Amino acid sequence: MDKSSKIYVAGHNGMVGSAIVRLLKQLNFTNILTRSSAELDLRNQEAVTFFFEETKPDYVFLAAAKVGGILANNTYRGEFLFDNLMITTNIIHAAHTHSVKKLLFLGSSCIYPKLAPQPLKEEDLLTGLLEETNEPYAIAKIAGIKMCEAYHDQYGDNFISAMPTNLYGPNDNYDLQKSHVLPALLKKFHQAKIQGLKQVEIWGSGSPLREFLHVDDLAAACLFLMENYDGKQFVNIGSGTEITIKELALLIKELVGYSGDLVFDAAKPDGTPRKLMDVSFIHSLGWKHTIELKEGIKAVYQDALIGNRLND
């Protein structure tokens, strides 16, 4: 990509999209295209088509999605399936019909079967049943992968896909009804500390293993793939290390400075028991994460305090 190339970042207000925009600006890319959801409804095919006709982007980072944690995924199943399918298919097809040079589609590690062998390899896709609580979201993301592959095969489009692990970082969602586990724990522990609560309740048993990646590392990986990879095979992006939810809670408790007790509600769902990405493929391409979990969470907590995002 040239510094003056037209680069459309779909979903620029979200955590992932904003990290990509941040990185592009830091590297002096000068022609970044963005539209908020109020300006452009990505579920509307006609509106998306008109946007591509009007702006004619050279490159597309498809980071737009309807996202949430276990509760949101399981409660709004129809919305998660419809919205994500429409966003994905509208943008990929418009990129094809308007001759975009290259598109990067961002999926999620939830595409893998619930009981797939660990760590999760790219070839494990569609080898078993999905985790029930986020199945609609996963199906939409799998459709995006397959659409990129199909357009690659039929039309020769340079559309690639990347599957990030669990993410955290600036501009995360701290709404306890919709957030993922790491920002939810940050908010719970912070509020418990401020309110002087004696205990913090945590969903599930605390035993599931999870991998986390700072969103700035993801942005760097996306740019790396956009500039260095043209393969049909989608690519896992992660840290390659894992931690139990209980260990994560204890780490966040320490970083926040909370002195109370942890109470695990085993009646609440755990989700997938383990989810670790095999990142040997992207390592072989020449990329590796740089931000370790403890330093990353510490920075995110300070950022959230400055932005007053933990007190709502």
N, C-alpha and C positions, 0 to 999 in steps of 0.2 A: 504493500500500500504506500502511495505517495502521501506526503504530509498534507497535500491539498485535495486528496481524494474525498468524494462525498461518502460519508460513513453514517448510516442510519442505525441508531441504537434504540431498538424497540424495548420499551419498559425502562426508560432512563430515570424515572423517579423511584424505582424500586432499589433494593439493596444491591443487586447484581448489576443492573443497568447503570446505576449512579457510580459504581466502582469502575466500570469500563469507561464511562465518560471522563471520570477523574483521571484515569491513567492516560487516556488519549490526549487530554489537555496538557498533562504534565510532559508528554512527549512531543508537544507542539503540533498536533494534528489540528488543522484550522477550519475544517469544513464538516463539522459534526451536526447531523440532523436529528432533531428530537421533536416529539409531540406528546403532550399529556393526554390522559384518557378523556379529558373534557374536550380537547381539540380534535382527537381522532379516536373513534371507537373501533378498536381492532377486531371486534366481533362482526363488524359490518363490512361485508366483502366489497360493496360498491365504494365505500369511503376509503378503504385500504387501496383499492385499485386506482382511484383518483389521486391519492397521495403519491403513489409510485409514478404515475404519469406526470405529475406536477414537479416532483423533486428529482427523479431519476438518480437514485443512489447507486454508487459503484459497489459498495460493500454493506452487508447487513449483519448486525449482531442481534439475534432474536432472543432477548432476555425477558420479554413480556410474558406474564403468566398470572393466573389467579392462584395464590399460594396460601398455605396455612399449616397449622400443626394437626395432631391427631383429631382433636375435637372438631375443628373446622372442616377437615377432609371428610370426616364421617357424618357430619350433620348436613352439609351442603353438597351432597354427592352429585346431584343433577347439575348444579351450577358449576362445580369443578370440572365435570366432564364436558359440558357444552361450551363454556367459556374458553377453556384451554384448547379444545379441538378447533373452535372457530378462529381464535387468535393464530394458532399455529398454521392451519391450512391456508388462511387468507394471506398471511405474509409470505409463506414459502411459494405459493402459486403466483403471487404478484411479483416476487423476485424472479421467478422463471419467465413470466410473460414480458417483463421489462428488462430482461438480459442483464441482471445483476452479475457482476464478475464473480463474487463469492459470498456465501452466506454461512454463518455459524449458528446452529440451533443448539440451545441449551436445554438439556433435559434434567434428570434427577436420578439419584441412586435408587429411588423407590421403584424403578422399572424392573428391578431384578426379582426373581421369585423369593417368597418369604423364607423358604428353607434351602436356598441355593448354597452350595459349598462356599466356604470362606477361605481366603478373600474372594470377592466377587470379580470374576473375569468377564471381559466384554463378550466372550462367546457363551456366557451363561444366560443371556437374554432369551426369554420364551421357552425355558426348559422346565418350568413348574408354575404352580399357582402363585398369584400375587398376594401381598398382605391385604386383607379385606378392608381395613380401615381407610386406606388411601388408594384403593383399586381404581376409582374413576380418574384421579389425577395421573396415576401411572399409565393407564391405557391411553390417555391423551398424549403423554410424552412418548410412549412407544410408537404411536401413530406418527409423531413428528420425525422420529428416527427413520421409520420405514418410508416416509414420504421423501425425505432427503435421499435415501438410498434409491428409491424408485425413480426420482427425477435425475439422479446421477446416471442410472442405467439407461433410461429411455431417452433422455434429452442431452446427456453429457454435462449437466449443470454441476458446477463446483460447489456443492452444498455439503457441509460437514456437520457432524454432531458431537457434542461433548457432554458427558454426564458427571456433574459435580457431586461430591459427597455433601453431608450436612454443613451448611454455611453459617457464619456469624460475622458481624462487623458493623461499621457505621451505617446508619439509615435502616437498621433492622426494625422489625415490628414487635412492640412491647405490649400489645393488647393481649391479656391473658386468655381471652376467648379464642384467639386466632394465631398466637405466636408459636414458634418452635421452642424446643426445650431449653436451649441455652439462654436466649433473651428472657424467657419466662422465669427461669431460675434467678437471673440477675435482678429482675424486678421484684420477685418475691422476697429475696434475701435483703435487698435494699429497703423495701417497705417495712419488713419485719424489724430491721435495725432501727429505722427512724421511729417506728411506732412502739418499740420496746416489747415486741411479741416474744413469748417464751419458746415458740416452736414454729417451724415451717413445714407445711404439708407438701409432699411431692407425689405426683401421680406414679402409680405402678410400684413394682418391687425394688427398683433401683438396680436390678441385675443386668438389663440389656446393655450390650456394648455398642458404642457409637464412635464414629470418626468425625472430626470437625476440621474445617478449613476456613481460614480467614478470607473474606471476600476480595481483599486486595490481591491475595495470591491467585484466586480464581481469575480475576481480571487479567493478571499477567499471563496466566496459562491460555486464556482465550486469545489474547493478542499474539502469543507465541504460535498457537495453532493456525490462526488466520494468516500468519506470514510464512509458516514453515510446513504446513501439512495439507495435503490434498486427497487423502485416502477416503475410500468409501466407508471403512470401518469406523464406528463411533469410538470416542476416546474417554476413558475414565479420568477424572481429575480429583485428586485427594491428597491427603498427607501420608497415607499408608500406616497410620498409627491409630489406636483405639483406646477408649476409656469407658468404664461403666458409668451409668447415670449416677450412681451413688458417689463414685469418685469425682465426677464432674461437679455434683452438688457440694461436696466437701471442699473442692478447689475454689468454687465461687464463694462459698461461705467464708473461706479464708481471705480472699481478695477483697470482699465487701467489708469484712470486719464484723461479721455477725457472730454473736456468742451463744445463741439459743440452740435448741435441739432440732434434729431432722425426724420427721414422721412420714413413713412411706405408706401410701394407701394402695394396698395390693388389689383392692376391688376395681381399681381403674386399669385400663388396658396398658400393656407394656409396648404394644406394637411388635415389630420384627425383633426377635431375640438378639440378633447380631447383624451388623451391616458394615463390613470393612471392604473398601475398594482395593482391588489389585491395580496398582499404579505403575507396574513394571513397563507397560507399553509407552506411556508418556515419558517415563524416565529414559527409555531407550531413544526417544526422539530428542532428548536434551533439556527437558524441563523438570524442575523439582521445587517444592514449596520452600519458603524462607521464613515464615512467621510461625513460631512454636506456640502451642495452645496457651500456656500460662501468660506469656507476654502479650499475646493477642487479646485475651479476655481482659487483662489489666488495662490495656489501651482502650478497649471498647467501653469498659465501665466508666473511665474518665470522660470519654466522648459523650456517653449518655448522660452523665451528670451535668456536663457543660450545656448540653442541649435540653436539659430538664425533661428527659423522656421517661423517667422512672417514677414520677410522682402522680401520674393521672389516675 
